[in-house]
Amino acid sequence: MEINELDYLEPIKIADGVYWVGFVDDGANLHCNPYIIIDGDEAVLIDGGSRDEFSTVMLKILRLGVNPRNIKSLIYHHSDPDLCSSLPQFEAIIDCEDLNIIADRREFTFIKYYTSFDSSKSKMISIDELNYEYEFSSGRKLKFIKTPYAHSPGSFMTYDSQTKTLFTSDIFGSFDENWSLYNPLPDECNNCSPRDICKTVNDNCKINGIIRFHQIVMPSKRALEYALQQIKSLDVELIAPQHGSIIDRKYDKEVIIEYLETLENVGFESYLDRRKK
C-alpha cells in the first residue's frame, strides 16, 4: 500500500503479525505509537497509550479480531503517561488473572501509580526476571535490550526476532508538524545541515524534528550514544519508535544514526550551553 493510501482510522500492518493501533491528532506535533503483536491466539500490546486514546486503540485491536482476554502481556518501555495511563482500562477489559505487566523494575516505582496493584489481578514482571526474553507459545521470541537513561532510568527496547522489528520507545522519536506513519527521508539528507525548512522538498525538515526531540528528551549524550550502539549491533529490518515515524529503509536508519551520534548539546548539556550565552 502506498503511504498516501494509509487509513489511519484502521489498524495498520507494519510486519508479520505486527500492527500499529495508534491515534492521529492533526493538531499535535507529537504523536504516540502503540503497537500490538499477534501470534496465533496470543497477543502482546506495546506501549498501550494514554487514557484519552484508549477507546481508539482498543477499537482497532477489536477490529483485528483479538479477544481482549488473549492479550497476555502489556509491555511498557518506561513509565511516562503517554505510554501507561490507559493501563487500568486495559486491565479492566482484559480482566484476566494471568495478565503480565512487563517493564524494567525501576519503572514499576511509577507505573504502580496508574493502578492499584494491591487489588489488581495483573502480575508485574521485570525484564531481568524474564532473562530479557519473552516467548510466545509458538516459539516466537521477543528480546529486551536495556537502554538506561534514554530517556528514563529503566528504559529498554523490544526486538521481535521473527520480523527483525525493533521497538525503540523514545529513541528515533520526533516532533512532527506534518506527521505520517512512514516518512522517508529525501536522498539529499546525508549531505545537508538540518534546518527549519528543507530546501529540497520545500517542507519541514524531517531530521530537524528528530534532532530537537533528542536534544530535549534525552538527558545526556552518553546515554544516547550507548543506546545507538545497542541498535547498531542488531540485525534490524524495521524500526518502530513510540513517537515519530516508522523507519523501514536502511538508508534512513544509517543517516539518522549518523546525525544523532554527532549531536551536541543533548539534555543537560543543552541547558549548560544556553547558560553560557
C-alpha positions as CSV (number, residue, x, y, z in Angstrom):
1,M,0.0,0.0,0.0
2,E,1.2,3.5,-0.9
3,I,1.9,5.8,2.1
4,N,-0.7,8.3,1.0
5,E,-3.3,5.5,0.9
6,L,-3.0,4.5,4.6
7,D,-6.2,4.7,6.5
8,Y,-5.3,5.9,10.0
9,L,-8.8,5.1,11.2
10,E,-7.9,1.4,10.9
11,P,-5.1,-0.7,12.4
12,I,-2.1,-0.8,10.0
13,K,0.0,-3.9,9.5
14,I,3.7,-3.0,9.6
15,A,5.2,-6.5,9.7
16,D,4.1,-10.1,10.0
17,G,1.7,-10.2,12.9
18,V,2.6,-6.6,14.0
19,Y,0.2,-3.7,13.8
20,W,0.1,0.0,14.6
21,V,-3.0,0.8,16.6
22,G,-2.5,4.5,17.3
23,F,-4.4,7.7,17.3
24,V,-3.8,10.6,14.9
25,D,-4.2,14.2,16.0
26,D,-3.6,16.6,13.2
27,G,-3.2,19.5,15.7
28,A,-0.4,17.8,17.6
29,N,3.3,17.9,17.0
30,L,4.0,14.8,19.0
31,H,2.3,11.5,18.0
32,C,2.3,8.3,20.1
33,N,2.5,4.9,18.5
34,P,1.1,1.9,20.4
35,Y,1.7,-1.5,18.7
36,I,0.3,-5.0,19.1
37,I,1.9,-8.3,18.1
38,I,-0.5,-11.1,17.3
39,D,0.8,-14.6,17.2
40,G,-1.9,-17.3,16.9
41,D,-4.3,-16.9,19.8
42,E,-1.8,-14.7,21.8
43,A,-1.2,-11.0,21.7
44,V,1.2,-8.6,23.3
45,L,0.5,-4.9,23.5
46,I,3.5,-2.5,23.4
47,D,3.2,1.0,25.0
48,G,-0.6,1.0,25.1
49,G,-1.0,4.8,25.1
50,S,-2.8,7.5,27.1
51,R,-6.1,7.3,28.8
52,D,-7.8,9.6,26.3
53,E,-6.6,7.4,23.4
54,F,-7.8,4.1,24.9
55,S,-11.1,3.9,23.1
56,T,-9.4,4.4,19.7
57,V,-6.6,1.9,20.4
58,M,-9.0,-0.7,21.8
59,L,-11.4,-0.4,18.9
60,K,-8.5,-1.1,16.5
61,I,-7.5,-4.1,18.5
62,L,-11.0,-5.4,18.3
63,R,-11.2,-4.8,14.6
64,L,-8.2,-7.1,14.3
65,G,-10.3,-9.9,15.7
66,V,-8.4,-10.0,19.0
67,N,-10.3,-11.2,22.0
68,P,-9.1,-8.9,24.9
69,R,-8.6,-11.9,27.1
70,N,-6.0,-13.1,24.5
71,I,-3.8,-10.2,25.3
72,K,-1.3,-11.9,27.6
73,S,1.1,-9.1,28.3
74,L,1.4,-5.4,28.3
75,I,5.0,-4.1,27.7
76,Y,5.9,-0.6,28.9
77,H,9.3,0.7,27.8
78,H,9.2,3.3,30.5
79,S,6.6,4.9,32.9
80,D,5.5,8.1,31.1
81,P,1.7,8.7,31.0
82,D,1.7,8.8,27.2
83,L,2.5,5.1,27.3
84,C,0.9,3.9,30.6
85,S,-2.1,6.0,31.7
86,S,-4.5,3.7,29.9
87,L,-3.2,0.7,31.9
88,P,-6.3,0.5,34.2
89,Q,-8.6,0.5,31.3
90,F,-6.7,-2.4,29.7
91,E,-6.7,-4.3,32.9
92,A,-10.5,-3.9,33.2
93,I,-11.3,-5.0,29.7
94,I,-8.8,-7.9,29.6
95,D,-9.9,-9.0,33.1
96,C,-7.5,-11.9,33.5
97,E,-5.5,-13.0,36.5
98,D,-2.7,-14.1,34.3
99,L,-2.1,-10.7,32.6
100,N,1.5,-9.7,32.8
101,I,2.8,-6.1,33.1
102,I,6.3,-6.2,31.7
103,A,8.8,-3.4,32.3
104,D,12.2,-2.7,33.9
105,R,11.9,-3.0,37.7
106,R,13.0,0.6,38.2
107,E,9.9,1.8,36.2
108,F,7.5,-0.1,38.4
109,T,8.1,2.6,41.1
110,F,6.0,4.9,39.0
111,I,3.9,2.5,36.9
112,K,2.1,1.4,40.1
113,Y,0.6,4.8,40.4
114,Y,-1.5,4.2,37.3
115,T,-3.4,1.4,39.1
116,S,-3.7,-0.3,42.4
117,F,-1.6,-3.4,42.2
118,D,-2.7,-4.4,45.7
119,S,-6.1,-5.2,44.3
120,S,-5.1,-5.8,40.7
121,K,-5.2,-9.2,39.1
122,S,-2.2,-8.3,37.0
123,K,1.3,-9.5,37.7
124,M,4.3,-7.2,37.5
125,I,7.3,-8.9,35.9
126,S,10.6,-7.2,35.3
127,I,12.6,-7.9,32.2
128,D,15.5,-9.3,34.2
129,E,13.2,-11.8,35.8
130,L,12.4,-13.0,32.2
131,N,16.1,-13.1,31.4
132,Y,15.4,-10.3,28.9
133,E,13.3,-12.5,26.7
134,Y,9.6,-13.2,26.1
135,E,8.4,-16.3,24.3
136,F,5.0,-17.0,22.6
137,S,3.6,-20.5,22.7
138,S,4.7,-20.8,19.0
139,G,8.3,-20.2,19.9
140,R,8.4,-16.7,18.5
141,K,10.7,-14.6,20.8
142,L,10.9,-11.0,21.9
143,K,14.2,-9.8,23.2
144,F,14.6,-6.9,25.6
145,I,17.6,-4.6,25.2
146,K,18.4,-2.2,28.0
147,T,19.0,1.5,27.1
148,P,19.2,3.1,30.5
149,Y,18.5,6.9,30.7
150,A,17.3,7.0,27.1
151,H,15.3,8.6,28.4
152,S,14.3,7.0,31.7
153,P,16.5,5.0,34.2
154,G,14.7,1.8,33.2
155,S,14.3,2.4,29.5
156,F,14.7,-0.6,27.2
157,M,13.8,-1.7,23.6
158,T,12.0,-4.7,22.4
159,Y,13.3,-6.8,19.4
160,D,11.0,-9.2,17.5
161,S,13.3,-11.8,16.3
162,Q,10.8,-13.2,13.7
163,T,10.3,-9.9,11.8
164,K,13.5,-8.2,12.9
165,T,11.4,-5.3,14.1
166,L,12.9,-3.1,16.8
167,F,10.5,-1.2,19.1
168,T,12.8,1.7,20.2
169,S,10.5,3.6,22.5
170,D,11.7,7.3,22.6
171,I,14.8,6.6,20.5
172,F,14.2,7.8,16.9
173,G,11.3,9.9,18.2
174,S,10.5,13.2,16.6
175,F,8.4,16.3,16.8
176,D,6.3,16.4,13.7
177,E,4.0,19.2,12.5
178,N,3.0,17.1,9.4
179,W,3.1,13.5,10.7
180,S,2.7,10.3,8.8
181,L,3.3,6.8,9.9
182,Y,6.0,6.4,7.2
183,N,8.1,9.5,6.4
184,P,11.1,8.6,4.3
185,L,14.0,11.0,4.1
186,P,15.0,12.8,0.9
187,D,18.1,11.3,-0.6
188,E,19.9,14.5,0.0
189,C,19.6,14.3,3.8
190,N,23.1,12.8,4.3
191,N,24.7,15.9,2.7
192,C,22.7,18.6,4.4
193,S,22.6,20.6,7.6
194,P,19.3,20.4,9.4
195,R,17.1,23.5,9.2
196,D,13.5,24.5,9.8
197,I,12.6,24.2,6.1
198,C,14.1,21.6,3.8
199,K,15.3,23.3,0.6
200,T,14.9,20.0,-1.3
201,V,11.3,19.4,-0.7
202,N,10.3,22.9,0.5
203,D,8.7,21.5,3.6
204,N,9.6,21.0,7.3
205,C,13.0,19.4,7.8
206,K,12.4,15.8,8.9
207,I,15.9,15.5,10.5
208,N,15.4,18.7,12.4
209,G,12.3,17.3,14.3
210,I,14.3,14.2,15.3
211,I,17.3,16.2,16.5
212,R,15.1,18.7,18.5
213,F,13.3,15.7,20.1
214,H,16.5,14.0,21.2
215,Q,18.1,17.2,22.5
216,I,15.1,17.9,24.7
217,V,14.1,14.4,25.8
218,M,17.4,12.6,26.2
219,P,19.2,13.5,29.5
220,S,22.7,13.2,28.1
221,K,24.8,12.5,25.0
222,R,26.4,9.5,26.7
223,A,23.1,7.8,27.3
224,L,22.0,8.4,23.7
225,E,25.4,7.1,22.4
226,Y,25.1,3.9,24.4
227,A,21.5,3.3,23.1
228,L,22.7,3.8,19.5
229,Q,25.5,1.3,20.0
230,Q,22.9,-1.3,21.0
231,I,20.9,-0.6,17.9
232,K,23.9,-0.9,15.6
233,S,24.7,-4.3,17.0
234,L,21.3,-5.7,15.9
235,D,20.0,-7.1,12.6
236,V,17.1,-4.7,12.1
237,E,14.7,-4.5,9.2
238,L,12.1,-2.1,10.7
239,I,12.4,0.5,13.5
240,A,9.1,1.2,15.2
241,P,9.5,4.2,17.7
242,Q,7.0,5.3,20.2
243,H,6.9,8.8,18.8
244,G,7.6,10.0,15.2
245,S,7.5,7.8,12.1
246,I,8.4,4.1,11.4
247,I,11.8,3.7,9.7
248,D,11.8,0.9,7.1
249,R,14.8,1.9,4.9
250,K,18.4,1.1,5.8
251,Y,19.4,4.4,4.3
252,D,17.1,6.3,6.7
253,K,18.4,4.4,9.7
254,E,22.0,5.0,8.9
255,V,21.5,8.7,8.2
256,I,19.6,9.3,11.4
257,I,22.1,7.4,13.5
258,E,24.9,9.4,12.0
259,Y,23.2,12.7,12.9
260,L,22.4,11.5,16.4
261,E,25.9,10.2,17.0
262,T,27.4,13.6,16.2
263,L,24.7,15.5,18.1
264,E,25.9,18.1,20.6
265,N,24.0,19.9,23.4
266,V,21.9,16.9,24.5
267,G,19.7,17.3,27.6
268,F,21.6,18.9,30.5
269,E,24.5,19.8,28.1
270,S,22.0,21.9,26.2
271,Y,21.0,23.7,29.4
272,L,24.6,24.5,30.2
273,D,25.2,25.7,26.7
274,R,22.3,28.1,26.9
275,R,23.5,29.5,30.2
276,K,26.9,30.4,28.6
277,K,25.1,32.5,26.1
